[in-house]
Amino acid sequence: MKVKSMVKVASVVLASGLILVACQKNLDSKSAQSPRSTDLQHVTDIAALQSIITQEDATQFALALSPSSTISQSILAGSCPPITTDAHPGIYPDTITVDWGTGCSSGGITRSGKTIRVYTGDMANTGSEVTTSYDNFFFNGYKFEGKVKMAHNLRTINPQNQYRLTYLDRKIIQPSGDYVITNGYITIRKLDTTAEYPGFPDGRFRTNGTTTNDELKAGNTYQYIDSIDEANPITYNFCQFATKGIKIISFNNGDPSWIVNYGKVGQCDVFADVTINGVTTTVILPLAP
């Protein structure tokens, strides 16, 4: 039975499939062996960090594509509504700045600082782009730097709109000082008509793409490529988690790759199969650290 998501857009892994959150699995298929516990901990730690990152990506996606929607209005409400400044309403290029000041809370999330969105055109039209940058911006204690460019690059027949998110040295700094810098892209294709904008989580769509990542963790550095298997795109189907697809994490330092399998059946759950050195382990991945 499908489990309808009760999580709002800002608590979601944006169709981007940025990394590791869940899948449908056969729990009886686990290997009798297990990868090193340090590897599995690293999987979980990256999943936790990415869940924080993608919550804010989902927020910015909603604000950029449908600023007047009820979802966007709920994001802009809260204990101290942020100040929104629109440089040239309806005239492009246009710059919209949202200033959360020293800290505003909404839906259990606290933001401070500014986000700046620069539009080349109306995002309802193909060919339009919006680039988001950050000015001393914090999301629940995590600092965001760099840029994300979103392009509306395809419309076949409604609702099959496709968007491309390009990460330009987007850096997330944790309260501990650890960080991840991401470059690359993902595509998001909407497959249903049930939502105000691309439809996450109450919608159906698929994602593909590849990013490169530079990570500092506990004094150690890692470089890895995060790619979605083209033959098995990450698919979301009215769930807060991915329902099927495969992701491959390849490290540049010789560590074994991770193959993360979200399953083949569109059922919501909180499991992922992680294969390292040919050994598969089913893990439960967190939504937050």
C-alpha positions, -999 to +999 in steps of 0.1 A: +000+000+000+013+035-009+022+057+021+011+092+013+038+116+025+030+138+055+062+158+050+061+193+036+083+203+006+110+218+028+117+184+045+122+165+014+149+151-009+140+172-039+136+151-070+172+158-075+180+125-058+210+143-042+219+113-021+207+083-002+174+084+015+153+052+009+140+024-012+119-008-014+140-038-006+138-075-001+152-077+034+159-114+031+185-108+004+212-094+026+246-110+024+258-129+055+289-106+055+290-068+060+312-040+047+334-022+072+314-004+098+333+028+090+321+026+054+285+022+065+289+050+089+302+072+061+271+063+040+249+073+069+268+105+076+266+116+040+229+108+039+223+129+070+242+159+056+225+156+022+190+155+038+198+189+054+211+202+021+181+190+000+156+204+025+168+239+016+171+230-021+134+220-020+126+254-004+144+274-030+128+252-058+094+261-046+101+298-041+117+301-075+091+283-095+059+293-077+065+322-053+028+329-048+019+293-041+006+282-007+038+262-002+060+293-008+038+314+014+041+290+043+079+291+039+078+329+040+057+330+072+067+321+107+079+338+138+094+368+120+085+368+083+115+376+061+117+408+040+114+401+003+126+427-022+117+424-059+139+447-080+118+448-112+085+429-108+076+413-141+106+428-159+136+406-167+163+402-158+149+405-122+165+401-088+146+389-058+162+391-024+148+373+007+163+385+040+157+364+071+178+388+093+194+373+123+171+344+124+135+334+115+118+301+123+090+284+103+080+247+104+108+238+128+134+254+105+155+284+114+171+305+086+192+337+088+210+358+062+199+363+026+192+344-005+194+362-038+176+349-069+184+364-104+158+355-131+163+357-168+126+352-175+093+338-162+101+302-150+068+290-165+085+294-199+111+271-213+145+286-217+141+307-185+167+304-157+171+315-121+204+315-102+203+314-064+233+327-044+237+332-006+248+361+016+258+348+051+229+324+048+223+297+075+198+269+075+195+252+110+231+261+117+245+250+083+260+277+062+253+278+024+277+293-001+282+292-038+254+291-064+226+269-079+213+276-113+178+262-123+167+261-159+133+252-173+147+233-203+119+212-217+082+210-220+067+182-240+030+180-231+017+191-198+027+182-171+060+168-184+081+198-177+118+192-172+142+213-151+180+212-148+198+222-116+234+231-119+256+234-088+284+259-090+308+255-062+279+251-038+294+247-004+277+235+028+296+241+060+285+222+091+285+236+126+316+213+132+335+230+104+332+200+081+320+208+046+310+195+012+315+214-021+294+203-050+296+209-087+276+192-115+239+189-124+207+170-120+176+169-141+141+167-128+112+156-150+077+160-137+053+131-146+019+142-132-005+171-127-013+168-090+008+197-076+013+234-078+048+231-092+070+200-100+051+180-074+073+169-046+065+150-024+029+147-035+037+139-071+055+116-095+087+124-113+122+111-120+157+124-117+191+118-133+225+135-133+260+135-119+278+157-094+314+159-081+319+165-044+349+176-023+343+167+014+361+175+046+351+152+074+369+150+108+401+162+093+401+138+064+394+148+028+374+128+002+366+135-034+338+115-049+315+114-080+278+109-072+260+096-103+225+082-110+225+051-132+211+063-165+193+030-170+178+032-135+168+068-128+158+078-093+120+078-092+096+094-067+060+083-067+038+101-041+064+094-013+087+115+007+115+090-003+128+076-035+109+045-046+133+030-071+165+036-090+203+032-085+230+057-074+268+051-076+293+069-054+328+066-067+358+078-047+390+093-062+413+079-034+409+043-042+382+035-017+356+010-030+326+025-047+292+024-031+262+012-052+230+024-035+199+006-047+165+022-039+147-009-053+125-017-083+090-015-067+073+018-061+066+013-024+075+038+003+099+026+030+131+037+048+156+011+036+185+012+010+207-016-001+244-006-001+269-027-020+306-023-013+332-047-027+304-070-039+289-073-004+253-060+001+239-047+033+205-032+040+207+000+059+182+025+074+191+060+063+184+090+085+165+122+074+186+143+097+218+140+118 
